[in-house]
C-alpha cells in the first residue's frame, strides 16, 4: 500500500510508501492515512504514533496530476478527512523527516507533538508559487510557533529551507544525522508508550484544546479559499507551467 502501517510494542507506524513517485500523496492515500488515524484512536493498544517517509524523501506533497483529476469537494473528501483527523489526534504523535517535505509534508508536521529531522531534510511551503494558499491550519499554526515575520518569509516566498532553519522556526525538536533520525524518533515514541497513557492524553488536550476551535475555523477558511483559488487564472498558469516544465508568468494577473 502507498500508506504502509505496522503496529509493534504500542507504537503504530504510518509510512509514506510510494517511493517511485517521491511519496507524492494521492486522494486514495489521504483516505488511507485518515483511516489509520481513526483506527489508532479506537485501539487502546496503540499508545503512540510514528510517521515516516523514505530515506530519499518524506513526501513531495500532493500528487498534482491526481489532485487536478480529483480536486477536494466538501468536508467528506479524503483530504479533508485527513486534515480533520491529524488535527484531532489525542495520542502522542512523533515524526521523523528525511529528504524533502513539501507542502502538506511540512504542514502536517505542525500537528505532531515531536518532530525530528535529518540534517539533509528540506522543507517547503510553495503554495503561493502555485497560485494557492496554505492549508492544514498552517496559516494560523506556523505564525504562532515561529512568529509572524519568520512564518511570512516561508509562506509568502515559498522557498525551500533547511532542517536547521526548521529547528530555528520551532516546529522541529532536533536535527540528527540522516542514519540516526528514524531510530531516535522510534526511541522517543517507545518512551511515550511506557508513560501513563491517560496522563499523556490529558496533557496533550490541555496544551492544545485552547487552539482547536481556532484551528477548525482556520481550516474551513483555508479550504474555502483553496478551492476558490484552484480555478483562478494564477493557479491555472502555475499548474500549466509545472506540467510543461517551464517558469510560470504571473505578470498579466492583478
C-alpha positions as CSV (number, residue, x, y, z in Angstrom):
1,X,0.0,0.0,0.0
2,X,1.1,3.6,-0.6
3,X,0.4,4.2,3.1
4,X,2.0,1.4,5.0
5,X,1.2,0.7,8.6
6,X,2.7,-1.5,11.3
7,X,2.0,-1.9,15.0
8,X,4.7,-3.1,17.4
9,X,5.1,-2.7,21.1
10,X,2.4,0.0,21.4
11,X,3.7,2.2,18.5
12,X,1.7,2.5,15.4
13,X,4.0,3.4,12.5
14,X,2.4,5.1,9.5
15,X,4.8,5.4,6.5
16,X,4.5,7.1,3.1
17,X,5.3,4.2,0.8
18,X,5.3,5.5,-2.8
19,X,9.0,6.0,-3.5
20,X,8.7,5.7,-7.3
21,X,6.6,9.0,-7.2
22,X,8.6,10.6,-4.4
23,X,5.8,9.7,-1.9
24,X,3.5,12.2,-3.6
25,X,0.1,11.9,-1.9
26,X,-3.0,10.9,-3.9
27,X,-6.6,11.1,-2.9
28,X,-6.6,7.4,-2.0
29,X,-3.5,7.9,0.2
30,X,-5.2,10.7,2.2
31,X,-8.1,8.3,2.8
32,X,-5.8,5.5,3.9
33,X,-3.9,7.9,6.3
34,X,-7.2,9.1,7.8
35,X,-8.4,5.5,8.3
36,X,-5.1,4.7,10.1
37,X,-5.5,7.6,12.5
38,X,-9.1,6.6,13.2
39,X,-8.0,3.1,13.9
40,X,-5.3,4.3,16.2
41,X,-7.8,6.4,18.2
42,X,-10.1,3.4,18.7
43,X,-7.3,0.9,19.5
44,X,-6.3,1.1,23.2
45,X,-3.1,-1.0,22.4
46,X,-1.8,2.0,20.4
47,X,0.0,4.3,22.8
48,X,1.9,6.5,20.3
49,X,2.1,7.1,16.6
50,X,5.2,7.4,14.5
51,X,5.1,9.0,11.0
52,X,7.9,8.2,8.5
53,X,8.8,8.7,4.8
54,X,11.6,7.1,2.9
55,X,15.4,7.8,3.2
56,X,15.3,9.9,0.0
57,X,12.1,11.8,0.6
58,X,9.5,12.3,3.3
59,X,6.8,13.3,0.8
60,X,6.8,15.6,-2.3
61,X,3.3,16.8,-1.2
62,X,0.2,16.5,-3.3
63,X,0.4,14.4,-6.5
64,X,-0.6,17.3,-8.7
65,X,-2.0,15.2,-11.6
66,X,-4.2,13.2,-9.2
67,X,-5.1,16.4,-7.4
68,X,-6.3,18.1,-10.6
69,X,-8.2,14.9,-11.6
70,X,-9.8,14.6,-8.1
71,X,-10.0,18.0,-6.5
72,X,-11.4,18.1,-3.0
73,X,-15.1,18.7,-2.8
74,X,-16.7,19.1,0.6
75,X,-15.6,18.1,4.1
76,X,-16.2,14.4,3.4
77,X,-13.5,14.2,0.8
78,X,-10.4,12.2,1.7
79,X,-8.1,15.2,2.0
80,X,-10.5,17.0,4.5
81,X,-11.0,13.7,6.4
82,X,-7.2,13.5,6.8
83,X,-6.9,17.2,7.9
84,X,-9.6,16.7,10.5
85,X,-8.1,13.5,11.9
86,X,-4.5,14.8,12.0
87,X,-5.6,17.9,13.9
88,X,-7.7,15.8,16.4
89,X,-5.3,13.0,17.2
90,X,-5.4,12.6,21.0
91,X,-2.4,10.3,21.3
92,X,1.2,11.4,21.1
93,X,2.4,11.7,17.5
94,X,6.1,11.6,16.5
95,X,7.6,12.3,13.0
96,X,11.0,11.6,11.5
97,X,11.8,13.5,8.4
98,X,14.5,12.6,5.8
99,X,14.8,14.2,2.4
100,X,12.1,16.6,1.1
101,X,9.0,17.5,3.0
102,X,7.0,19.7,0.6
103,X,3.6,21.4,1.1
104,X,1.4,19.2,3.2
105,X,4.6,17.2,4.0
106,X,5.6,20.3,6.1
107,X,2.2,21.4,7.3
108,X,1.2,18.0,8.7
109,X,4.3,18.3,11.0
110,X,2.7,21.3,12.7
111,X,0.2,18.9,14.2
112,X,2.8,16.4,15.5
113,X,4.0,16.6,19.1
114,X,7.6,15.7,18.5
115,X,9.4,16.2,15.1
116,X,13.0,15.1,14.4
117,X,14.7,16.0,11.1
118,X,17.7,14.6,9.4
119,X,20.5,17.0,8.6
120,X,19.7,16.7,4.9
121,X,16.0,17.3,5.3
122,X,14.5,20.1,3.2
123,X,11.2,21.8,3.8
124,X,9.0,23.9,1.5
125,X,5.6,25.7,1.6
126,X,5.2,26.5,-2.1
127,X,1.5,27.4,-2.0
128,X,1.8,31.0,-3.4
129,X,4.1,29.7,-6.2
130,X,1.2,27.5,-7.3
131,X,-1.4,30.3,-7.0
132,X,-2.9,28.7,-3.9
133,X,-3.0,29.4,-0.2
134,X,-1.7,27.4,2.8
135,X,-3.7,24.5,4.3
136,X,-3.9,22.2,7.4
137,X,-4.4,25.3,9.6
138,X,-0.8,26.2,8.8
139,X,-1.6,29.9,8.3
140,X,-2.5,30.0,12.0
141,X,-0.1,27.5,13.4
142,X,3.2,28.5,11.8
143,X,3.0,32.2,12.8
144,X,2.0,31.0,16.4
145,X,5.1,28.8,16.5
146,X,7.7,30.9,14.6
147,X,6.4,34.4,14.9
148,X,4.8,36.4,12.0
149,X,7.8,37.5,10.1
150,X,9.6,34.2,10.1
151,X,6.4,32.4,9.0
152,X,5.7,35.1,6.4
153,X,9.2,34.6,4.9
154,X,8.4,30.9,4.3
155,X,4.8,31.2,3.3
156,X,4.9,34.2,1.1
157,X,8.1,33.3,-0.8
158,X,7.6,29.5,-0.7
159,X,11.3,28.8,-1.0
160,X,12.9,25.6,0.3
161,X,14.5,25.8,3.8
162,X,16.9,23.6,5.7
163,X,16.5,21.4,8.8
164,X,18.4,23.9,10.8
165,X,16.0,26.6,9.7
166,X,13.1,24.4,10.7
167,X,14.7,24.0,14.1
168,X,15.0,27.8,14.4
169,X,11.4,28.2,13.3
170,X,10.4,26.0,16.2
171,X,8.5,23.1,14.8
172,X,11.5,20.7,14.7
173,X,12.7,19.4,18.1
174,X,16.2,18.3,17.0
175,X,18.4,17.8,13.9
176,X,20.2,14.5,13.7
177,X,22.5,12.6,11.2
178,X,20.4,11.0,8.5
179,X,21.2,7.5,9.6
180,X,20.1,8.1,13.1
181,X,16.9,10.1,12.9
182,X,14.4,7.3,12.5
183,X,15.9,5.2,15.3
184,X,15.9,8.3,17.6
185,X,12.3,9.1,16.7
186,X,11.3,5.5,17.4
187,X,13.0,5.5,20.8
188,X,11.1,8.7,21.6
189,X,7.8,7.0,20.6
190,X,8.7,4.0,22.7
191,X,9.4,6.2,25.7
192,X,5.9,7.6,25.3
193,X,4.4,4.1,25.3
194,X,6.0,3.5,28.7
195,X,4.3,6.5,30.2
196,X,0.8,6.7,31.6
197,X,-1.5,6.9,28.6
198,X,-4.3,8.8,30.3
199,X,-1.8,11.4,31.6
200,X,-0.3,11.9,28.2
201,X,-3.7,12.3,26.5
202,X,-4.8,14.8,29.2
203,X,-1.6,16.8,28.9
204,X,-1.9,17.0,25.2
205,X,-5.5,18.0,25.4
206,X,-4.6,20.8,27.9
207,X,-1.9,22.1,25.7
208,X,-4.0,22.0,22.5
209,X,-7.7,22.4,23.3
210,X,-7.5,26.2,23.5
211,X,-6.4,26.2,19.9
212,X,-8.7,23.6,18.5
213,X,-11.7,25.8,17.7
214,X,-9.4,28.3,16.1
215,X,-7.7,25.6,14.0
216,X,-11.0,24.2,12.9
217,X,-12.3,27.6,11.8
218,X,-9.0,28.4,10.1
219,X,-9.0,25.1,8.2
220,X,-12.6,25.8,7.0
221,X,-11.5,29.3,5.8
222,X,-8.3,27.9,4.2
223,X,-10.3,25.2,2.5
224,X,-12.9,27.6,1.0
225,X,-10.1,29.9,-0.3
226,X,-8.1,26.9,-1.5
227,X,-11.0,25.6,-3.6
228,X,-11.7,29.0,-5.0
229,X,-8.0,29.5,-5.9
230,X,-7.8,26.2,-7.7
231,X,-9.9,27.7,-10.5
232,X,-8.1,31.1,-10.6
233,X,-6.1,32.2,-13.6
234,X,-3.0,32.3,-11.4
235,X,-3.3,28.6,-10.4
236,X,-4.1,27.5,-13.9
237,X,-0.9,29.2,-15.1
238,X,1.1,27.7,-12.3
239,X,-0.1,24.2,-12.9
240,X,0.3,24.5,-16.7
241,X,3.8,25.7,-16.2
242,X,4.6,22.8,-13.9
243,X,3.4,20.2,-16.3
244,X,5.0,21.9,-19.3
245,X,8.3,22.2,-17.3
246,X,8.6,26.0,-17.7
247,X,8.7,29.0,-15.5
248,X,5.2,30.5,-14.8
249,X,4.4,34.0,-15.9
250,X,2.1,35.8,-13.4
251,X,2.8,39.3,-14.8
252,X,-0.5,39.6,-16.6
253,X,-2.6,38.9,-13.4
254,X,-3.5,41.7,-10.9
